[in-house]
Amino acid sequence: MSGRPFHPFDSLSAMNDLIPLYEALLSRIDAAAKRSGRVGEDITLVAVTKTHGPETVRDAVDAGMTLFGENKVQEAAWKIPLCPAAARWQLIGHLQSNKARHAVRLFETIHSVDSIKLFDTLEAAARQAGTRPEIYLEVNVSGEPSKYGLTPEALPETVEHILANAQALSLTGLMTMAPFSTDPEDARPHFARLRTLRDDLASRFGLDLPHLSMGMSGDFEVAIEEGATDIRVGTALFGARPKLAALRPIPDADTSSGIL
């Protein structure tokens, strides 16, 4: 045994051709933004590194990316300490309440708040940790039973509760996932609906909700055309996701990670 701390990414190799893929993606983002009366700089790219190792993140930072999205708190807890300090981290996947105390320390933004209960748990955890993450409300616009998220009808009550109770957390946007389809145009009405919901909430509550997190590798251009400000792209940058080795429990504060 070498004594080197365990991490699950030893077998994952970084990409060597990331820069041309990144440049091509930026060109597509810019073209879609112009079609919506904006410019590419108005769009925030969240590079999704789920199951990719620190080598890939280092290559991405070298290519100019700084903002990364993770789906699982447990994976992020092991990965983040092995990545460049310049990398910033957002949680884009479903969050269980029992991982809230870790999430508020690891991530600057949490895209997937989908209940009042989860908000309350995150708010208490953030107060205790002394952190101030931004949050987006995840909305199940399509109504698919398999998807997480608030129903559109539950949004006003949820926002009212957040406005009355938020001290550490800041509500700054909405997030959705469109149903899977091989035709990006199928996602358009769902993205348009999220934009309308955001505009209605902003008007009703006098809120500034600048962020619309919608669109992934297969449909981000349509999402941008419908008003997305944040897009979550993994496969178009990094290719197919490698298989991740089994994860150990989240490291404690006294482990070599130094982050929890």
C-alpha positions as CSV (number, residue, x, y, z in Angstrom):
1,M,0.0,0.0,0.0
2,S,1.4,3.4,-0.9
3,G,-0.7,5.3,1.6
4,R,-2.0,7.6,-1.1
5,P,-5.6,8.7,-0.4
6,F,-8.2,6.7,-2.2
7,H,-10.1,8.4,-5.0
8,P,-12.3,6.8,-7.7
9,F,-10.8,8.3,-10.8
10,D,-7.4,6.5,-11.1
11,S,-8.4,4.7,-14.3
12,L,-9.9,7.7,-16.0
13,S,-7.8,9.4,-18.7
14,A,-8.1,13.1,-19.7
15,M,-8.9,14.2,-23.2
16,N,-6.2,15.6,-25.5
17,D,-8.4,17.2,-28.1
18,L,-10.6,19.4,-25.9
19,I,-9.7,22.8,-27.3
20,P,-11.2,22.3,-30.8
21,L,-14.4,20.8,-29.3
22,Y,-14.6,23.8,-26.9
23,E,-14.1,26.3,-29.7
24,A,-16.8,24.6,-31.8
25,L,-19.2,24.6,-28.9
26,L,-18.6,28.3,-28.3
27,S,-19.3,29.1,-31.9
28,R,-22.6,27.2,-31.7
29,I,-23.5,29.1,-28.5
30,D,-22.7,32.4,-30.1
31,A,-24.8,31.7,-33.2
32,A,-27.8,30.6,-31.1
33,A,-27.5,33.6,-28.8
34,K,-27.5,35.9,-31.8
35,R,-30.7,34.3,-33.0
36,S,-32.2,35.3,-29.7
37,G,-30.9,38.9,-29.8
38,R,-28.0,38.2,-27.5
39,V,-24.3,37.4,-27.7
40,G,-22.4,34.3,-26.7
41,E,-21.0,36.1,-23.6
42,D,-24.6,36.3,-22.2
43,I,-24.7,32.5,-21.9
44,T,-23.1,30.7,-19.0
45,L,-21.6,27.3,-19.9
46,V,-21.7,24.7,-17.1
47,A,-19.3,22.0,-18.2
48,V,-20.7,18.7,-16.9
49,T,-18.0,16.5,-15.6
50,K,-20.0,13.7,-14.2
51,T,-17.8,10.5,-13.9
52,H,-14.9,12.3,-15.6
53,G,-11.7,12.5,-13.6
54,P,-9.6,15.5,-12.4
55,E,-7.4,15.1,-15.5
56,T,-10.4,16.1,-17.7
57,V,-11.1,19.1,-15.4
58,R,-7.5,20.2,-15.6
59,D,-7.6,20.1,-19.4
60,A,-10.9,22.0,-19.4
61,V,-9.4,24.7,-17.1
62,D,-6.4,24.9,-19.4
63,A,-8.8,25.4,-22.4
64,G,-10.5,28.3,-20.6
65,M,-13.4,26.7,-18.8
66,T,-14.0,27.6,-15.2
67,L,-17.5,26.5,-14.2
68,F,-18.3,22.8,-13.8
69,G,-21.4,20.9,-13.0
70,E,-21.7,17.7,-11.0
71,N,-24.7,15.4,-10.5
72,K,-23.8,13.7,-7.3
73,V,-22.5,15.2,-4.0
74,Q,-20.6,12.0,-3.2
75,E,-18.6,12.1,-6.4
76,A,-17.9,15.8,-6.1
77,A,-16.6,15.4,-2.6
78,W,-13.8,13.2,-3.8
79,K,-13.2,14.9,-7.1
80,I,-13.0,18.6,-6.2
81,P,-9.9,18.5,-4.0
82,L,-8.0,16.9,-6.9
83,C,-8.9,19.6,-9.3
84,P,-7.4,23.1,-10.0
85,A,-8.4,25.8,-7.5
86,A,-9.6,27.9,-10.4
87,A,-12.5,25.5,-11.0
88,R,-15.9,26.6,-9.7
89,W,-18.6,24.1,-8.9
90,Q,-22.4,23.9,-9.3
91,L,-24.7,21.0,-8.4
92,I,-27.0,20.1,-11.3
93,G,-28.3,16.7,-10.2
94,H,-31.0,15.6,-7.8
95,L,-30.1,16.4,-4.1
96,Q,-31.2,14.3,-1.2
97,S,-31.8,16.2,2.1
98,N,-29.2,14.1,3.9
99,K,-26.4,15.5,1.6
100,A,-27.4,19.1,2.1
101,R,-24.7,19.9,4.7
102,H,-22.1,18.8,2.2
103,A,-23.7,20.5,-0.8
104,V,-23.7,24.0,0.8
105,R,-19.9,23.7,1.3
106,L,-19.0,22.2,-2.1
107,F,-21.2,24.2,-4.5
108,E,-21.7,27.9,-5.2
109,T,-25.0,27.2,-7.0
110,I,-27.5,24.4,-6.6
111,H,-29.8,24.0,-9.6
112,S,-32.1,21.3,-8.2
113,V,-34.1,22.6,-5.3
114,D,-37.4,20.8,-5.8
115,S,-39.4,21.2,-2.5
116,I,-39.9,23.4,0.4
117,K,-38.5,20.7,2.7
118,L,-35.2,20.6,0.7
119,F,-35.0,24.4,0.8
120,D,-35.5,24.4,4.6
121,T,-32.8,21.8,5.0
122,L,-30.3,23.6,2.8
123,E,-31.1,27.0,4.5
124,A,-30.3,25.5,7.9
125,A,-27.2,23.8,6.6
126,A,-25.9,27.0,4.9
127,R,-26.5,29.1,8.0
128,Q,-24.5,26.6,10.1
129,A,-21.7,26.4,7.5
130,G,-21.6,30.2,7.0
131,T,-22.0,29.8,3.2
132,R,-24.3,31.6,0.8
133,P,-25.1,29.5,-2.2
134,E,-27.4,30.6,-4.9
135,I,-30.3,28.3,-5.7
136,Y,-32.5,27.6,-8.7
137,L,-35.9,25.9,-8.4
138,E,-36.2,22.8,-10.5
139,V,-39.5,22.7,-12.3
140,N,-41.0,19.6,-13.9
141,V,-42.5,21.5,-16.8
142,S,-43.2,18.4,-18.9
143,G,-45.1,16.6,-16.1
144,E,-43.2,13.4,-16.6
145,P,-43.6,11.1,-13.5
146,S,-39.9,10.0,-13.9
147,K,-38.6,13.5,-13.5
148,Y,-37.9,15.4,-10.3
149,G,-39.1,19.0,-9.8
150,L,-41.9,21.2,-8.6
151,T,-45.1,21.4,-10.5
152,P,-45.7,24.8,-12.1
153,E,-48.7,25.1,-9.8
154,A,-46.5,24.7,-6.7
155,L,-44.1,27.5,-7.7
156,P,-45.9,30.5,-6.1
157,E,-46.3,28.9,-2.7
158,T,-42.6,27.7,-2.8
159,V,-41.3,31.2,-3.8
160,E,-43.4,32.8,-1.1
161,H,-42.0,30.5,1.5
162,I,-38.4,31.1,0.3
163,L,-38.8,34.9,0.4
164,A,-40.1,34.7,4.0
165,N,-37.3,32.4,5.2
166,A,-34.2,32.8,3.2
167,Q,-31.2,34.3,5.0
168,A,-28.2,32.3,3.7
169,L,-29.6,31.1,0.4
170,S,-30.4,33.3,-2.6
171,L,-33.1,32.4,-5.1
172,T,-31.8,33.5,-8.5
173,G,-33.4,31.3,-11.2
174,L,-35.3,28.2,-12.4
175,M,-34.1,25.0,-14.0
176,T,-35.8,22.3,-16.1
177,M,-35.0,19.2,-18.1
178,A,-36.9,18.6,-21.3
179,P,-38.1,15.1,-22.2
180,F,-35.6,13.0,-24.1
181,S,-36.0,13.3,-27.9
182,T,-33.8,12.9,-30.9
183,D,-35.4,16.1,-32.3
184,P,-34.3,19.2,-30.3
185,E,-37.4,21.1,-31.5
186,D,-39.5,18.8,-29.3
187,A,-37.9,20.6,-26.3
188,R,-38.9,24.1,-27.4
189,P,-42.3,24.3,-25.8
190,H,-40.9,23.1,-22.5
191,F,-38.2,25.7,-22.5
192,A,-40.6,28.5,-23.5
193,R,-42.9,27.4,-20.7
194,L,-40.1,27.8,-18.1
195,R,-39.3,31.3,-19.4
196,T,-43.0,32.2,-19.0
197,L,-43.1,30.8,-15.5
198,R,-40.0,32.8,-14.6
199,D,-41.5,36.0,-16.0
200,D,-44.8,35.4,-14.2
201,L,-43.0,34.9,-10.8
202,A,-40.8,37.9,-11.4
203,S,-43.8,40.1,-12.0
204,R,-45.9,38.6,-9.2
205,F,-43.3,38.9,-6.5
206,G,-41.2,41.7,-7.8
207,L,-38.2,39.3,-8.1
208,D,-35.1,39.5,-10.1
209,L,-34.7,35.9,-11.4
210,P,-31.9,36.3,-14.0
211,H,-31.1,32.6,-14.5
212,L,-32.8,30.1,-16.7
213,S,-30.9,26.8,-16.5
214,M,-32.1,24.7,-19.4
215,G,-30.6,22.9,-22.4
216,M,-28.0,20.1,-22.6
217,S,-25.8,18.7,-25.3
218,G,-28.7,17.6,-27.5
219,D,-30.9,20.7,-27.3
220,F,-28.9,23.7,-25.9
221,E,-29.3,25.7,-29.1
222,V,-33.1,25.6,-28.9
223,A,-32.8,26.4,-25.2
224,I,-30.7,29.5,-25.9
225,E,-33.2,30.6,-28.5
226,E,-36.0,30.3,-25.9
227,G,-34.1,32.4,-23.3
228,A,-31.7,30.1,-21.5
229,T,-28.9,31.8,-19.6
230,D,-27.2,28.7,-18.2
231,I,-26.7,25.5,-20.3
232,R,-25.4,22.2,-19.0
233,V,-23.2,20.5,-21.5
234,G,-21.1,17.4,-21.0
235,T,-21.1,14.9,-23.9
236,A,-20.6,17.6,-26.6
237,L,-17.4,18.5,-24.8
238,F,-16.0,15.4,-23.2
239,G,-17.6,12.6,-25.1
240,A,-19.3,9.5,-23.7
241,R,-19.1,9.3,-19.9
242,P,-16.6,6.7,-18.6
243,K,-17.6,4.2,-15.9
244,L,-16.9,5.5,-12.4
245,A,-15.3,3.3,-9.9
246,A,-17.3,2.6,-6.7
247,L,-17.3,5.6,-4.4
248,R,-16.5,5.4,-0.7
249,P,-18.5,7.5,1.7
250,I,-18.1,11.3,1.6
251,P,-14.8,12.2,3.4
252,D,-15.0,13.8,6.8
253,A,-13.4,17.1,7.7
254,D,-10.3,15.5,9.1
255,T,-9.4,13.5,5.9
256,S,-7.0,14.6,3.3
257,S,-9.7,16.2,1.2
258,G,-9.7,19.2,3.5
259,I,-13.1,20.4,2.2
260,L,-15.8,19.1,4.4
